[in-house]
Amino acid sequence: MNSMNPQQIKTWLDNNHVLNYDIVNFNNDLFVNIFGNLNLPYLDLEYLPFKFNVIKGDFFCNHNKLKSFNNFLEIIEGNLYCY
C-alpha cells in the first residue's frame, strides 16, 4: 500500500508538471496511469514515490539516482529513457 494519499499524489504530480493522469484505487492500493509521456529527469529521485501502472507514451527518468525498481511501471507503451 502507498504511504501517500490521493491528494498527496496529485500534488506531487502537479508540482512536477505531469499532465493527463488518472489515480486509481484498486483493492486499497493506489497507482497512477499516465496518458502520454512522463518526464521526470533531473529530480534526484532515489525511488518512485508511488506506484505507476501504465504509461501510454515514453518515460523519461534520466539523470536521477534510482536505487530500486519499487513502484516501477507495469507497462510502458513507448520508450524508456532511464540512464
Kinemage of the C-alpha trace (Angstrom):
@kinemage 1
@onewidth
@group {chain A} dominant
@subgroup {mainchain}
@vectorlist {calphas} color= white
{ca met a 1} P 0.000 0.000 0.000
{ca asn a 2} L 1.188 3.529 -0.765
{ca ser a 3} L 2.194 5.830 2.020
{ca met a 4} L 0.755 8.763 0.043
{ca asn a 5} L -2.943 9.536 -0.175
{ca pro a 6} L -4.612 10.598 -3.459
{ca gln a 7} L -4.284 14.324 -2.687
{ca gln a 8} L -0.558 13.976 -1.938
{ca ile a 9} L -0.067 12.035 -5.176
{ca lys a 10} L -1.990 14.699 -7.122
{ca thr a 11} L 0.111 17.459 -5.543
{ca trp a 12} L 3.360 15.648 -6.386
{ca leu a 13} L 2.261 15.088 -9.991
{ca asp a 14} L 1.087 18.687 -10.388
{ca asn a 15} L 4.293 20.064 -8.856
{ca asn a 16} L 6.297 18.017 -11.368
{ca his a 17} L 4.175 19.212 -14.320
{ca val a 18} L 2.681 15.795 -15.047
{ca leu a 19} L -0.447 16.096 -17.176
{ca asn a 20} L -3.162 13.684 -18.251
{ca tyr a 21} L -3.113 11.166 -15.430
{ca asp a 22} L -5.579 9.068 -13.519
{ca ile a 23} L -5.172 7.981 -9.890
{ca val a 24} L -6.748 4.558 -9.414
{ca asn a 25} L -7.652 2.788 -6.185
{ca phe a 26} L -7.645 -0.982 -6.658
{ca asn a 27} L -8.042 -3.189 -3.567
{ca asn a 28} L -6.938 -0.279 -1.329
{ca asp a 29} L -3.747 0.129 -3.363
{ca leu a 30} L -3.240 3.388 -5.253
{ca phe a 31} L -1.498 3.610 -8.592
{ca val a 32} L -1.229 6.133 -11.413
{ca asn a 33} L -1.869 5.760 -15.137
{ca ile a 34} L -0.319 8.349 -17.466
{ca phe a 35} L -1.969 9.165 -20.801
{ca gly a 36} L 1.018 10.486 -22.755
{ca asn a 37} L 4.702 10.912 -21.952
{ca leu a 38} L 6.026 11.036 -18.395
{ca asn a 39} L 9.009 13.380 -17.979
{ca leu a 40} L 10.833 13.110 -14.640
{ca pro a 41} L 14.501 13.862 -15.466
{ca tyr a 42} L 16.938 15.667 -13.153
{ca leu a 43} L 14.834 15.309 -9.977
{ca asp a 44} L 17.481 13.420 -7.953
{ca leu a 45} L 14.910 10.667 -7.380
{ca glu a 46} L 16.204 7.649 -5.482
{ca tyr a 47} L 12.862 5.877 -5.892
{ca leu a 48} L 9.444 6.479 -7.420
{ca pro a 49} L 7.260 7.818 -4.599
{ca phe a 50} L 4.142 5.834 -5.541
{ca lys a 51} L 3.101 3.106 -7.954
{ca phe a 52} L 2.797 3.765 -11.642
{ca asn a 53} L 0.859 1.250 -13.696
{ca val a 54} L 0.644 2.234 -17.388
{ca ile a 55} L 2.287 4.991 -19.398
{ca lys a 56} L 0.740 5.449 -22.801
{ca gly a 57} L 3.845 7.152 -24.147
{ca asp a 58} L 7.539 7.463 -23.341
{ca phe a 59} L 9.005 7.540 -19.841
{ca phe a 60} L 11.963 9.853 -19.260
{ca cys a 61} L 13.595 9.274 -15.868
{ca asn a 62} L 17.155 10.009 -16.929
{ca his a 63} L 19.704 11.744 -14.687
{ca asn a 64} L 18.198 10.587 -11.402
{ca lys a 65} L 19.660 8.400 -8.660
{ca leu a 66} L 17.228 5.497 -8.756
{ca lys a 67} L 18.328 2.700 -6.437
{ca ser a 68} L 15.310 0.429 -6.804
{ca phe a 69} L 12.617 -0.618 -9.224
{ca asn a 70} L 9.989 -0.470 -6.452
{ca asn a 71} L 6.842 1.284 -7.702
{ca phe a 72} L 8.186 0.981 -11.242
{ca leu a 73} L 5.770 0.635 -14.104
{ca glu a 74} L 3.902 -2.417 -15.240
{ca ile a 75} L 3.528 -1.217 -18.853
{ca ile a 76} L 5.283 1.446 -20.936
{ca glu a 77} L 3.720 1.713 -24.365
{ca gly a 78} L 6.571 3.877 -25.651
{ca asn a 79} L 10.268 4.024 -24.902
{ca leu a 80} L 12.084 4.040 -21.565
{ca tyr a 81} L 14.895 6.575 -21.068
{ca cys a 82} L 16.452 5.882 -17.688
{ca tyr a 83} L 20.189 6.380 -17.538
